[in-house]
């Protein structure tokens, strides 16, 4: 029987990654205290350090969902314009 995957909140991940970034405890110590695998902690730490520069940007970036919705609307508009262009070409000739 397989184990159910544990899901951690973003706050928990942040706190654990921050603790790993501070370096007060080793990954092995953090792992034994929390029960989270050391590789997972190091991945969260890398995500924290890579994404840390984005925390201080003046404009928050649009969410992925908003970008996908905007992209879908633009493709829909392109399709409509192509259809209108083809219709006008047939009408003129």
PyMOL Python script that loads the backbone (N, CA, C, O; Angstrom):
from pymol import cmd

cmd.read_pdbstr("""\
ATOM      1  N   UNK A   1       0.839  -1.171   0.000  1.00  0.00           N
ATOM      2  CA  UNK A   1       0.000   0.000   0.000  1.00  0.00           C
ATOM      3  C   UNK A   1       0.891   1.243   0.000  1.00  0.00           C
ATOM      4  O   UNK A   1       1.832   1.339   0.788  1.00  0.00           O
ATOM      5  N   UNK A   2       0.595   2.172  -0.868  1.00  0.00           N
ATOM      6  CA  UNK A   2       1.434   3.356  -0.983  1.00  0.00           C
ATOM      7  C   UNK A   2       1.032   4.411   0.049  1.00  0.00           C
ATOM      8  O   UNK A   2      -0.110   4.464   0.504  1.00  0.00           O
ATOM      9  N   UNK A   3       2.002   5.239   0.396  1.00  0.00           N
ATOM     10  CA  UNK A   3       1.736   6.308   1.348  1.00  0.00           C
ATOM     11  C   UNK A   3       1.073   7.476   0.629  1.00  0.00           C
ATOM     12  O   UNK A   3       1.304   7.709  -0.558  1.00  0.00           O
ATOM     13  N   UNK A   4       0.249   8.200   1.368  1.00  0.00           N
ATOM     14  CA  UNK A   4      -0.366   9.394   0.817  1.00  0.00           C
ATOM     15  C   UNK A   4       0.644  10.531   0.913  1.00  0.00           C
ATOM     16  O   UNK A   4       1.314  10.695   1.933  1.00  0.00           O
ATOM     17  N   UNK A   5       0.747  11.311  -0.152  1.00  0.00           N
ATOM     18  CA  UNK A   5       1.701  12.422  -0.175  1.00  0.00           C
ATOM     19  C   UNK A   5       1.246  13.514   0.781  1.00  0.00           C
ATOM     20  O   UNK A   5       0.070  13.873   0.835  1.00  0.00           O
ATOM     21  N   UNK A   6       2.190  14.019   1.516  1.00  0.00           N
ATOM     22  CA  UNK A   6       1.886  15.117   2.417  1.00  0.00           C
ATOM     23  C   UNK A   6       1.945  16.431   1.658  1.00  0.00           C
ATOM     24  O   UNK A   6       2.788  16.623   0.782  1.00  0.00           O
ATOM     25  N   UNK A   7       1.047  17.322   2.005  1.00  0.00           N
ATOM     26  CA  UNK A   7       1.041  18.637   1.394  1.00  0.00           C
ATOM     27  C   UNK A   7       1.287  19.665   2.494  1.00  0.00           C
ATOM     28  O   UNK A   7       0.671  19.621   3.558  1.00  0.00           O
ATOM     29  N   UNK A   8       2.192  20.580   2.216  1.00  0.00           N
ATOM     30  CA  UNK A   8       2.563  21.588   3.194  1.00  0.00           C
ATOM     31  C   UNK A   8       2.077  22.949   2.722  1.00  0.00           C
ATOM     32  O   UNK A   8       2.034  23.230   1.525  1.00  0.00           O
ATOM     33  N   UNK A   9       1.715  23.782   3.678  1.00  0.00           N
ATOM     34  CA  UNK A   9       1.264  25.129   3.327  1.00  0.00           C
ATOM     35  C   UNK A   9       2.456  25.959   2.858  1.00  0.00           C
ATOM     36  O   UNK A   9       3.611  25.644   3.146  1.00  0.00           O
ATOM     37  N   UNK A  10       2.146  27.012   2.140  1.00  0.00           N
ATOM     38  CA  UNK A  10       3.220  27.870   1.639  1.00  0.00           C
ATOM     39  C   UNK A  10       3.940  28.573   2.786  1.00  0.00           C
ATOM     40  O   UNK A  10       5.137  28.841   2.690  1.00  0.00           O
ATOM     41  N   UNK A  11       3.226  28.874   3.867  1.00  0.00           N
ATOM     42  CA  UNK A  11       3.861  29.507   5.023  1.00  0.00           C
ATOM     43  C   UNK A  11       4.881  28.569   5.668  1.00  0.00           C
ATOM     44  O   UNK A  11       5.969  28.989   6.063  1.00  0.00           O
ATOM     45  N   UNK A  12       4.507  27.289   5.767  1.00  0.00           N
ATOM     46  CA  UNK A  12       5.404  26.300   6.355  1.00  0.00           C
ATOM     47  C   UNK A  12       6.653  26.134   5.495  1.00  0.00           C
ATOM     48  O   UNK A  12       7.769  26.073   6.010  1.00  0.00           O
ATOM     49  N   UNK A  13       6.453  26.063   4.179  1.00  0.00           N
ATOM     50  CA  UNK A  13       7.578  25.937   3.259  1.00  0.00           C
ATOM     51  C   UNK A  13       8.512  27.130   3.377  1.00  0.00           C
ATOM     52  O   UNK A  13       9.734  26.981   3.400  1.00  0.00           O
ATOM     53  N   UNK A  14       7.915  28.325   3.452  1.00  0.00           N
ATOM     54  CA  UNK A  14       8.707  29.541   3.553  1.00  0.00           C
ATOM     55  C   UNK A  14       9.528  29.546   4.840  1.00  0.00           C
ATOM     56  O   UNK A  14      10.720  29.854   4.818  1.00  0.00           O
ATOM     57  N   UNK A  15       8.895  29.207   5.955  1.00  0.00           N
ATOM     58  CA  UNK A  15       9.604  29.214   7.241  1.00  0.00           C
ATOM     59  C   UNK A  15      10.750  28.206   7.242  1.00  0.00           C
ATOM     60  O   UNK A  15      11.840  28.500   7.733  1.00  0.00           O
ATOM     61  N   UNK A  16      10.502  27.028   6.697  1.00  0.00           N
ATOM     62  CA  UNK A  16      11.532  25.999   6.670  1.00  0.00           C
ATOM     63  C   UNK A  16      12.664  26.381   5.721  1.00  0.00           C
ATOM     64  O   UNK A  16      13.833  26.160   6.038  1.00  0.00           O
ATOM     65  N   UNK A  17      12.336  26.946   4.569  1.00  0.00           N
ATOM     66  CA  UNK A  17      13.365  27.378   3.618  1.00  0.00           C
ATOM     67  C   UNK A  17      14.178  28.528   4.193  1.00  0.00           C
ATOM     68  O   UNK A  17      15.390  28.597   3.987  1.00  0.00           O
ATOM     69  N   UNK A  18      13.526  29.421   4.906  1.00  0.00           N
ATOM     70  CA  UNK A  18      14.221  30.538   5.529  1.00  0.00           C
ATOM     71  C   UNK A  18      15.168  30.048   6.611  1.00  0.00           C
ATOM     72  O   UNK A  18      16.283  30.552   6.747  1.00  0.00           O
ATOM     73  N   UNK A  19      14.721  29.071   7.373  1.00  0.00           N
ATOM     74  CA  UNK A  19      15.585  28.475   8.404  1.00  0.00           C
ATOM     75  C   UNK A  19      16.805  27.811   7.768  1.00  0.00           C
ATOM     76  O   UNK A  19      17.912  27.898   8.300  1.00  0.00           O
ATOM     77  N   UNK A  20      16.599  27.148   6.628  1.00  0.00           N
ATOM     78  CA  UNK A  20      17.709  26.514   5.923  1.00  0.00           C
ATOM     79  C   UNK A  20      18.653  27.572   5.350  1.00  0.00           C
ATOM     80  O   UNK A  20      19.869  27.378   5.340  1.00  0.00           O
ATOM     81  N   UNK A  21      18.104  28.678   4.880  1.00  0.00           N
ATOM     82  CA  UNK A  21      18.934  29.738   4.304  1.00  0.00           C
ATOM     83  C   UNK A  21      19.760  30.440   5.383  1.00  0.00           C
ATOM     84  O   UNK A  21      20.878  30.887   5.125  1.00  0.00           O
ATOM     85  N   UNK A  22      19.206  30.533   6.583  1.00  0.00           N
ATOM     86  CA  UNK A  22      19.946  31.161   7.685  1.00  0.00           C
ATOM     87  C   UNK A  22      21.198  30.361   8.022  1.00  0.00           C
ATOM     88  O   UNK A  22      22.240  30.935   8.337  1.00  0.00           O
ATOM     89  N   UNK A  23      21.094  29.043   7.956  1.00  0.00           N
ATOM     90  CA  UNK A  23      22.247  28.188   8.216  1.00  0.00           C
ATOM     91  C   UNK A  23      22.506  27.927   9.690  1.00  0.00           C
ATOM     92  O   UNK A  23      23.592  27.474  10.053  1.00  0.00           O
ATOM     93  N   UNK A  24      21.536  28.201  10.541  1.00  0.00           N
ATOM     94  CA  UNK A  24      21.734  27.925  11.966  1.00  0.00           C
ATOM     95  C   UNK A  24      21.739  26.429  12.244  1.00  0.00           C
ATOM     96  O   UNK A  24      22.409  25.959  13.164  1.00  0.00           O
ATOM     97  N   UNK A  25      20.987  25.688  11.440  1.00  0.00           N
ATOM     98  CA  UNK A  25      20.957  24.232  11.548  1.00  0.00           C
ATOM     99  C   UNK A  25      21.296  23.639  10.187  1.00  0.00           C
ATOM    100  O   UNK A  25      21.070  24.265   9.151  1.00  0.00           O
ATOM    101  N   UNK A  26      21.831  22.445  10.199  1.00  0.00           N
ATOM    102  CA  UNK A  26      22.121  21.762   8.934  1.00  0.00           C
ATOM    103  C   UNK A  26      20.834  21.209   8.355  1.00  0.00           C
ATOM    104  O   UNK A  26      19.814  21.137   9.041  1.00  0.00           O
ATOM    105  N   UNK A  27      20.884  20.816   7.083  1.00  0.00           N
ATOM    106  CA  UNK A  27      19.716  20.212   6.452  1.00  0.00           C
ATOM    107  C   UNK A  27      19.312  18.924   7.154  1.00  0.00           C
ATOM    108  O   UNK A  27      18.126  18.621   7.283  1.00  0.00           O
ATOM    109  N   UNK A  28      20.303  18.173   7.604  1.00  0.00           N
ATOM    110  CA  UNK A  28      20.011  16.926   8.303  1.00  0.00           C
ATOM    111  C   UNK A  28      19.279  17.192   9.620  1.00  0.00           C
ATOM    112  O   UNK A  28      18.354  16.464   9.978  1.00  0.00           O
ATOM    113  N   UNK A  29      19.692  18.227  10.333  1.00  0.00           N
ATOM    114  CA  UNK A  29      19.026  18.564  11.586  1.00  0.00           C
ATOM    115  C   UNK A  29      17.590  19.030  11.339  1.00  0.00           C
ATOM    116  O   UNK A  29      16.662  18.619  12.036  1.00  0.00           O
ATOM    117  N   UNK A  30      17.426  19.890  10.341  1.00  0.00           N
ATOM    118  CA  UNK A  30      16.081  20.344  10.004  1.00  0.00           C
ATOM    119  C   UNK A  30      15.192  19.180   9.577  1.00  0.00           C
ATOM    120  O   UNK A  30      14.016  19.110   9.934  1.00  0.00           O
ATOM    121  N   UNK A  31      15.773  18.283   8.819  1.00  0.00           N
ATOM    122  CA  UNK A  31      15.025  17.131   8.343  1.00  0.00           C
ATOM    123  C   UNK A  31      14.582  16.237   9.500  1.00  0.00           C
ATOM    124  O   UNK A  31      13.438  15.782   9.534  1.00  0.00           O
ATOM    125  N   UNK A  32      15.469  15.992  10.425  1.00  0.00           N
ATOM    126  CA  UNK A  32      15.107  15.129  11.545  1.00  0.00           C
ATOM    127  C   UNK A  32      14.098  15.810  12.470  1.00  0.00           C
ATOM    128  O   UNK A  32      13.265  15.134  13.074  1.00  0.00           O
ATOM    129  N   UNK A  33      14.162  17.135  12.588  1.00  0.00           N
ATOM    130  CA  UNK A  33      13.211  17.863  13.431  1.00  0.00           C
ATOM    131  C   UNK A  33      11.817  17.910  12.822  1.00  0.00           C
ATOM    132  O   UNK A  33      10.820  17.816  13.539  1.00  0.00           O
ATOM    133  N   UNK A  34      11.744  18.055  11.501  1.00  0.00           N
ATOM    134  CA  UNK A  34      10.458  18.271  10.843  1.00  0.00           C
ATOM    135  C   UNK A  34       9.906  17.042  10.136  1.00  0.00           C
ATOM    136  O   UNK A  34       8.699  16.959   9.907  1.00  0.00           O
ATOM    137  N   UNK A  35      10.751  16.097   9.790  1.00  0.00           N
ATOM    138  CA  UNK A  35      10.296  14.925   9.053  1.00  0.00           C
ATOM    139  C   UNK A  35      10.220  15.144   7.554  1.00  0.00           C
ATOM    140  O   UNK A  35       9.675  14.312   6.829  1.00  0.00           O
ATOM    141  N   UNK A  36      10.761  16.252   7.086  1.00  0.00           N
ATOM    142  CA  UNK A  36      10.788  16.555   5.650  1.00  0.00           C
ATOM    143  C   UNK A  36      12.152  16.144   5.113  1.00  0.00           C
ATOM    144  O   UNK A  36      13.173  16.379   5.761  1.00  0.00           O
ATOM    145  N   UNK A  37      12.174  15.539   3.948  1.00  0.00           N
ATOM    146  CA  UNK A  37      13.421  15.047   3.357  1.00  0.00           C
ATOM    147  C   UNK A  37      14.371  16.220   3.089  1.00  0.00           C
ATOM    148  O   UNK A  37      13.925  17.298   2.695  1.00  0.00           O
ATOM    149  N   UNK A  38      15.676  16.016   3.300  1.00  0.00           N
ATOM    150  CA  UNK A  38      16.648  17.100   3.073  1.00  0.00           C
ATOM    151  C   UNK A  38      16.647  17.642   1.644  1.00  0.00           C
ATOM    152  O   UNK A  38      16.846  18.839   1.433  1.00  0.00           O
ATOM    153  N   UNK A  39      16.425  16.766   0.666  1.00  0.00           N
ATOM    154  CA  UNK A  39      16.373  17.237  -0.722  1.00  0.00           C
ATOM    155  C   UNK A  39      15.208  18.202  -0.936  1.00  0.00           C
ATOM    156  O   UNK A  39      15.329  19.183  -1.669  1.00  0.00           O
ATOM    157  N   UNK A  40      14.078  17.910  -0.286  1.00  0.00           N
ATOM    158  CA  UNK A  40      12.918  18.791  -0.410  1.00  0.00           C
ATOM    159  C   UNK A  40      13.200  20.145   0.222  1.00  0.00           C
ATOM    160  O   UNK A  40      12.820  21.181  -0.323  1.00  0.00           O
ATOM    161  N   UNK A  41      13.858  20.137   1.358  1.00  0.00           N
ATOM    162  CA  UNK A  41      14.212  21.393   2.022  1.00  0.00           C
ATOM    163  C   UNK A  41      15.153  22.210   1.152  1.00  0.00           C
ATOM    164  O   UNK A  41      14.999  23.426   1.036  1.00  0.00           O
ATOM    165  N   UNK A  42      16.126  21.549   0.542  1.00  0.00           N
ATOM    166  CA  UNK A  42      17.066  22.286  -0.307  1.00  0.00           C
ATOM    167  C   UNK A  42      16.377  22.826  -1.560  1.00  0.00           C
ATOM    168  O   UNK A  42      16.754  23.888  -2.055  1.00  0.00           O
ATOM    169  N   UNK A  43      15.375  22.117  -2.082  1.00  0.00           N
ATOM    170  CA  UNK A  43      14.611  22.635  -3.224  1.00  0.00           C
ATOM    171  C   UNK A  43      13.829  23.881  -2.826  1.00  0.00           C
ATOM    172  O   UNK A  43      13.811  24.867  -3.563  1.00  0.00           O
ATOM    173  N   UNK A  44      13.187  23.842  -1.669  1.00  0.00           N
ATOM    174  CA  UNK A  44      12.445  25.001  -1.187  1.00  0.00           C
ATOM    175  C   UNK A  44      13.381  26.181  -0.937  1.00  0.00           C
ATOM    176  O   UNK A  44      13.028  27.330  -1.199  1.00  0.00           O
ATOM    177  N   UNK A  45      14.567  25.886  -0.431  1.00  0.00           N
ATOM    178  CA  UNK A  45      15.552  26.941  -0.183  1.00  0.00           C
ATOM    179  C   UNK A  45      15.971  27.585  -1.508  1.00  0.00           C
ATOM    180  O   UNK A  45      16.071  28.808  -1.600  1.00  0.00           O
ATOM    181  N   UNK A  46      16.213  26.766  -2.526  1.00  0.00           N
ATOM    182  CA  UNK A  46      16.603  27.285  -3.835  1.00  0.00           C
ATOM    183  C   UNK A  46      15.483  28.147  -4.430  1.00  0.00           C
ATOM    184  O   UNK A  46      15.753  29.192  -5.023  1.00  0.00           O
ATOM    185  N   UNK A  47      14.226  27.709  -4.271  1.00  0.00           N
ATOM    186  CA  UNK A  47      13.098  28.498  -4.763  1.00  0.00           C
ATOM    187  C   UNK A  47      13.015  29.837  -4.043  1.00  0.00           C
ATOM    188  O   UNK A  47      12.723  30.865  -4.655  1.00  0.00           O
ATOM    189  N   UNK A  48      13.272  29.815  -2.749  1.00  0.00           N
ATOM    190  CA  UNK A  48      13.244  31.050  -1.971  1.00  0.00           C
ATOM    191  C   UNK A  48      14.329  32.005  -2.437  1.00  0.00           C
ATOM    192  O   UNK A  48      14.071  33.194  -2.622  1.00  0.00           O
ATOM    193  N   UNK A  49      15.535  31.497  -2.627  1.00  0.00           N
ATOM    194  CA  UNK A  49      16.643  32.351  -3.025  1.00  0.00           C
ATOM    195  C   UNK A  49      16.490  32.851  -4.460  1.00  0.00           C
ATOM    196  O   UNK A  49      16.863  33.984  -4.762  1.00  0.00           O
ATOM    197  N   UNK A  50      15.944  32.013  -5.350  1.00  0.00           N
ATOM    198  CA  UNK A  50      15.738  32.431  -6.741  1.00  0.00           C
ATOM    199  C   UNK A  50      14.610  33.453  -6.864  1.00  0.00           C
ATOM    200  O   UNK A  50      14.718  34.416  -7.623  1.00  0.00           O
ATOM    201  N   UNK A  51      13.549  33.243  -6.128  1.00  0.00           N
ATOM    202  CA  UNK A  51      12.399  34.128  -6.229  1.00  0.00           C
ATOM    203  C   UNK A  51      12.443  35.307  -5.289  1.00  0.00           C
ATOM    204  O   UNK A  51      11.523  36.124  -5.287  1.00  0.00           O
ATOM    205  N   UNK A  52      13.471  35.418  -4.502  1.00  0.00           N
ATOM    206  CA  UNK A  52      13.557  36.489  -3.523  1.00  0.00           C
ATOM    207  C   UNK A  52      13.623  37.874  -4.145  1.00  0.00           C
ATOM    208  O   UNK A  52      13.127  38.836  -3.558  1.00  0.00           O
ATOM    209  N   UNK A  53      14.220  37.992  -5.311  1.00  0.00           N
ATOM    210  CA  UNK A  53      14.328  39.297  -5.965  1.00  0.00           C
ATOM    211  C   UNK A  53      12.960  39.826  -6.386  1.00  0.00           C
ATOM    212  O   UNK A  53      12.759  41.038  -6.454  1.00  0.00           O
ATOM    213  N   UNK A  54      12.029  38.936  -6.666  1.00  0.00           N
ATOM    214  CA  UNK A  54      10.696  39.355  -7.103  1.00  0.00           C
ATOM    215  C   UNK A  54       9.853  39.904  -5.955  1.00  0.00           C
ATOM    216  O   UNK A  54       8.844  40.567  -6.198  1.00  0.00           O
ATOM    217  N   UNK A  55      10.243  39.644  -4.730  1.00  0.00           N
ATOM    218  CA  UNK A  55       9.460  40.101  -3.584  1.00  0.00           C
ATOM    219  C   UNK A  55       9.448  41.615  -3.464  1.00  0.00           C
ATOM    220  O   UNK A  55       8.492  42.185  -2.939  1.00  0.00           O
ATOM    221  N   UNK A  56      10.484  42.270  -3.938  1.00  0.00           N
ATOM    222  CA  UNK A  56      10.619  43.701  -3.753  1.00  0.00           C
ATOM    223  C   UNK A  56      10.325  44.510  -5.008  1.00  0.00           C
ATOM    224  O   UNK A  56      10.706  45.678  -5.084  1.00  0.00           O
ATOM    225  N   UNK A  57       9.672  43.930  -5.973  1.00  0.00           N
ATOM    226  CA  UNK A  57       9.294  44.662  -7.176  1.00  0.00           C
ATOM    227  C   UNK A  57       8.148  45.610  -6.846  1.00  0.00           C
ATOM    228  O   UNK A  57       7.324  45.330  -5.976  1.00  0.00           O
ATOM    229  N   UNK A  58       8.108  46.733  -7.551  1.00  0.00           N
ATOM    230  CA  UNK A  58       7.066  47.721  -7.300  1.00  0.00           C
ATOM    231  C   UNK A  58       5.717  47.260  -7.832  1.00  0.00           C
ATOM    232  O   UNK A  58       4.691  47.456  -7.180  1.00  0.00           O
ATOM    233  N   UNK A  59       5.711  46.647  -9.014  1.00  0.00           N
ATOM    234  CA  UNK A  59       4.470  46.164  -9.594  1.00  0.00           C
ATOM    235  C   UNK A  59       4.368  44.661  -9.389  1.00  0.00           C
ATOM    236  O   UNK A  59       5.276  43.924  -9.772  1.00  0.00           O
ATOM    237  N   UNK A  60       3.291  44.200  -8.799  1.00  0.00           N
ATOM    238  CA  UNK A  60       3.122  42.744  -8.712  1.00  0.00           C
ATOM    239  C   UNK A  60       2.795  42.191 -10.103  1.00  0.00           C
ATOM    240  O   UNK A  60       2.032  42.795 -10.857  1.00  0.00           O
ATOM    241  N   UNK A  61       3.365  41.072 -10.421  1.00  0.00           N
ATOM    242  CA  UNK A  61       3.132  40.471 -11.728  1.00  0.00           C
ATOM    243  C   UNK A  61       1.741  39.851 -11.776  1.00  0.00           C
ATOM    244  O   UNK A  61       1.192  39.427 -10.759  1.00  0.00           O
ATOM    245  N   UNK A  62       1.189  39.810 -12.985  1.00  0.00           N
ATOM    246  CA  UNK A  62      -0.126  39.201 -13.162  1.00  0.00           C
ATOM    247  C   UNK A  62      -0.018  37.710 -12.882  1.00  0.00           C
ATOM    248  O   UNK A  62       1.022  37.089 -13.100  1.00  0.00           O
ATOM    249  N   UNK A  63      -1.083  37.173 -12.409  1.00  0.00           N
ATOM    250  CA  UNK A  63      -1.080  35.747 -12.140  1.00  0.00           C
ATOM    251  C   UNK A  63      -1.112  34.975 -13.456  1.00  0.00           C
ATOM    252  O   UNK A  63      -1.471  35.515 -14.502  1.00  0.00           O
ATOM    253  N   UNK A  64      -0.743  33.738 -13.385  1.00  0.00           N
ATOM    254  CA  UNK A  64      -0.689  32.895 -14.582  1.00  0.00           C
ATOM    255  C   UNK A  64      -2.068  32.754 -15.203  1.00  0.00           C
ATOM    256  O   UNK A  64      -2.200  32.739 -16.427  1.00  0.00           O
ATOM    257  N   UNK A  65      -3.080  32.653 -14.383  1.00  0.00           N
ATOM    258  CA  UNK A  65      -4.443  32.501 -14.889  1.00  0.00           C
ATOM    259  C   UNK A  65      -4.862  33.727 -15.706  1.00  0.00           C
ATOM    260  O   UNK A  65      -5.467  33.588 -16.769  1.00  0.00           O
ATOM    261  N   UNK A  66      -4.543  34.915 -15.215  1.00  0.00           N
ATOM    262  CA  UNK A  66      -4.888  36.136 -15.942  1.00  0.00           C
ATOM    263  C   UNK A  66      -4.163  36.206 -17.279  1.00  0.00           C
ATOM    264  O   UNK A  66      -4.738  36.618 -18.287  1.00  0.00           O
ATOM    265  N   UNK A  67      -2.896  35.801 -17.281  1.00  0.00           N
ATOM    266  CA  UNK A  67      -2.132  35.814 -18.525  1.00  0.00           C
ATOM    267  C   UNK A  67      -2.697  34.832 -19.537  1.00  0.00           C
ATOM    268  O   UNK A  67      -2.775  35.141 -20.726  1.00  0.00           O
ATOM    269  N   UNK A  68      -3.092  33.653 -19.079  1.00  0.00           N
ATOM    270  CA  UNK A  68      -3.664  32.660 -19.977  1.00  0.00           C
ATOM    271  C   UNK A  68      -5.002  33.127 -20.532  1.00  0.00           C
ATOM    272  O   UNK A  68      -5.311  32.892 -21.700  1.00  0.00           O
ATOM    273  N   UNK A  69      -5.794  33.789 -19.694  1.00  0.00           N
ATOM    274  CA  UNK A  69      -7.081  34.305 -20.150  1.00  0.00           C
ATOM    275  C   UNK A  69      -6.879  35.397 -21.198  1.00  0.00           C
ATOM    276  O   UNK A  69      -7.584  35.436 -22.206  1.00  0.00           O
ATOM    277  N   UNK A  70      -5.929  36.269 -20.959  1.00  0.00           N
ATOM    278  CA  UNK A  70      -5.646  37.328 -21.915  1.00  0.00           C
ATOM    279  C   UNK A  70      -5.141  36.747 -23.231  1.00  0.00           C
ATOM    280  O   UNK A  70      -5.517  37.217 -24.305  1.00  0.00           O
ATOM    281  N   UNK A  71      -4.298  35.736 -23.151  1.00  0.00           N
ATOM    282  CA  UNK A  71      -3.774  35.090 -24.354  1.00  0.00           C
ATOM    283  C   UNK A  71      -4.903  34.447 -25.153  1.00  0.00           C
ATOM    284  O   UNK A  71      -4.933  34.557 -26.379  1.00  0.00           O
ATOM    285  N   UNK A  72      -5.837  33.772 -24.467  1.00  0.00           N
ATOM    286  CA  UNK A  72      -6.958  33.141 -25.147  1.00  0.00           C
ATOM    287  C   UNK A  72      -7.832  34.183 -25.846  1.00  0.00           C
ATOM    288  O   UNK A  72      -8.284  33.963 -26.969  1.00  0.00           O
ATOM    289  N   UNK A  73      -8.068  35.312 -25.185  1.00  0.00           N
ATOM    290  CA  UNK A  73      -8.871  36.377 -25.802  1.00  0.00           C
ATOM    291  C   UNK A  73      -8.185  36.932 -27.048  1.00  0.00           C
ATOM    292  O   UNK A  73      -8.844  37.209 -28.050  1.00  0.00           O
ATOM    293  N   UNK A  74      -6.873  37.093 -26.986  1.00  0.00           N
ATOM    294  CA  UNK A  74      -6.143  37.616 -28.137  1.00  0.00           C
ATOM    295  C   UNK A  74      -6.169  36.639 -29.309  1.00  0.00           C
ATOM    296  O   UNK A  74      -6.326  37.053 -30.457  1.00  0.00           O
ATOM    297  N   UNK A  75      -6.014  35.342 -29.025  1.00  0.00           N
ATOM    298  CA  UNK A  75      -6.091  34.357 -30.101  1.00  0.00           C
ATOM    299  C   UNK A  75      -7.488  34.322 -30.714  1.00  0.00           C
ATOM    300  O   UNK A  75      -7.641  34.141 -31.922  1.00  0.00           O
ATOM    301  N   UNK A  76      -8.496  34.495 -29.877  1.00  0.00           N
ATOM    302  CA  UNK A  76      -9.873  34.534 -30.376  1.00  0.00           C
ATOM    303  C   UNK A  76     -10.069  35.735 -31.292  1.00  0.00           C
ATOM    304  O   UNK A  76     -10.711  35.632 -32.337  1.00  0.00           O
ATOM    305  N   UNK A  77      -9.516  36.862 -30.895  1.00  0.00           N
ATOM    306  CA  UNK A  77      -9.625  38.073 -31.711  1.00  0.00           C
ATOM    307  C   UNK A  77      -8.870  37.904 -33.033  1.00  0.00           C
ATOM    308  O   UNK A  77      -9.348  38.351 -34.075  1.00  0.00           O
ATOM    309  N   UNK A  78      -7.721  37.277 -33.001  1.00  0.00           N
ATOM    310  CA  UNK A  78      -6.959  37.004 -34.230  1.00  0.00           C
ATOM    311  C   UNK A  78      -7.782  36.142 -35.175  1.00  0.00           C
ATOM    312  O   UNK A  78      -7.828  36.397 -36.378  1.00  0.00           O
ATOM    313  N   UNK A  79      -8.429  35.125 -34.627  1.00  0.00           N
ATOM    314  CA  UNK A  79      -9.265  34.253 -35.451  1.00  0.00           C
ATOM    315  C   UNK A  79     -10.400  35.005 -36.103  1.00  0.00           C
ATOM    316  O   UNK A  79     -10.675  34.818 -37.289  1.00  0.00           O
ATOM    317  N   UNK A  80     -11.076  35.871 -35.325  1.00  0.00           N
ATOM    318  CA  UNK A  80     -12.172  36.661 -35.885  1.00  0.00           C
ATOM    319  C   UNK A  80     -11.677  37.597 -36.991  1.00  0.00           C
ATOM    320  O   UNK A  80     -12.327  37.734 -38.027  1.00  0.00           O
ATOM    321  N   UNK A  81     -10.540  38.232 -36.771  1.00  0.00           N
ATOM    322  CA  UNK A  81     -10.005  39.146 -37.778  1.00  0.00           C
ATOM    323  C   UNK A  81      -9.608  38.408 -39.049  1.00  0.00           C
ATOM    324  O   UNK A  81      -9.788  38.935 -40.147  1.00  0.00           O
ATOM    325  N   UNK A  82      -9.075  37.210 -38.921  1.00  0.00           N
ATOM    326  CA  UNK A  82      -8.737  36.414 -40.106  1.00  0.00           C
ATOM    327  C   UNK A  82      -9.996  36.063 -40.897  1.00  0.00           C
ATOM    328  O   UNK A  82     -10.006  36.117 -42.127  1.00  0.00           O
ATOM    329  N   UNK A  83     -11.054  35.702 -40.173  1.00  0.00           N
ATOM    330  CA  UNK A  83     -12.314  35.366 -40.846  1.00  0.00           C
ATOM    331  C   UNK A  83     -12.872  36.587 -41.573  1.00  0.00           C
ATOM    332  O   UNK A  83     -13.336  36.475 -42.708  1.00  0.00           O
ATOM    333  N   UNK A  84     -12.829  37.752 -40.927  1.00  0.00           N
ATOM    334  CA  UNK A  84     -13.312  38.975 -41.567  1.00  0.00           C
ATOM    335  C   UNK A  84     -12.485  39.306 -42.811  1.00  0.00           C
ATOM    336  O   UNK A  84     -13.029  39.719 -43.835  1.00  0.00           O
ATOM    337  N   UNK A  85     -11.175  39.121 -42.714  1.00  0.00           N
ATOM    338  CA  UNK A  85     -10.303  39.402 -43.850  1.00  0.00           C
ATOM    339  C   UNK A  85     -10.631  38.482 -45.016  1.00  0.00           C
ATOM    340  O   UNK A  85     -10.720  38.939 -46.155  1.00  0.00           O
ATOM    341  N   UNK A  86     -10.811  37.202 -44.751  1.00  0.00           N
ATOM    342  CA  UNK A  86     -11.168  36.255 -45.813  1.00  0.00           C
ATOM    343  C   UNK A  86     -12.518  36.615 -46.424  1.00  0.00           C
ATOM    344  O   UNK A  86     -12.692  36.537 -47.640  1.00  0.00           O
ATOM    345  N   UNK A  87     -13.476  37.009 -45.580  1.00  0.00           N
ATOM    346  CA  UNK A  87     -14.792  37.382 -46.087  1.00  0.00           C
ATOM    347  C   UNK A  87     -14.701  38.608 -46.988  1.00  0.00           C
ATOM    348  O   UNK A  87     -15.338  38.671 -48.039  1.00  0.00           O
ATOM    349  N   UNK A  88     -13.881  39.602 -46.552  1.00  0.00           N
ATOM    350  CA  UNK A  88     -13.714  40.807 -47.367  1.00  0.00           C
ATOM    351  C   UNK A  88     -13.000  40.510 -48.682  1.00  0.00           C
ATOM    352  O   UNK A  88     -13.328  41.101 -49.711  1.00  0.00           O
ATOM    353  N   UNK A  89     -12.039  39.610 -48.658  1.00  0.00           N
ATOM    354  CA  UNK A  89     -11.330  39.248 -49.902  1.00  0.00           C
ATOM    355  C   UNK A  89     -12.305  38.609 -50.889  1.00  0.00           C
ATOM    356  O   UNK A  89     -12.248  38.899 -52.084  1.00  0.00           O
ATOM    357  N   UNK A  90     -13.202  37.740 -50.404  1.00  0.00           N
ATOM    358  CA  UNK A  90     -14.187  37.109 -51.274  1.00  0.00           C
ATOM    359  C   UNK A  90     -15.180  38.133 -51.802  1.00  0.00           C
ATOM    360  O   UNK A  90     -15.596  38.072 -52.959  1.00  0.00           O
ATOM    361  N   UNK A  91     -15.552  39.068 -50.946  1.00  0.00           N
ATOM    362  CA  UNK A  91     -16.538  40.086 -51.314  1.00  0.00           C
ATOM    363  C   UNK A  91     -15.995  41.018 -52.391  1.00  0.00           C
ATOM    364  O   UNK A  91     -16.734  41.393 -53.301  1.00  0.00           O
ATOM    365  N   UNK A  92     -14.722  41.401 -52.311  1.00  0.00           N
ATOM    366  CA  UNK A  92     -14.108  42.326 -53.254  1.00  0.00           C
ATOM    367  C   UNK A  92     -13.908  41.638 -54.605  1.00  0.00           C
ATOM    368  O   UNK A  92     -14.125  42.271 -55.639  1.00  0.00           O
ATOM    369  N   UNK A  93     -13.515  40.406 -54.635  1.00  0.00           N
ATOM    370  CA  UNK A  93     -13.212  39.747 -55.919  1.00  0.00           C
ATOM    371  C   UNK A  93     -14.410  39.193 -56.609  1.00  0.00           C
ATOM    372  O   UNK A  93     -14.289  38.618 -57.690  1.00  0.00           O
TER     373      UNK A  93
END
""", "prot")
cmd.dss("prot")
cmd.show_as("cartoon", "prot")
cmd.util.cbc("prot")
cmd.orient("prot")
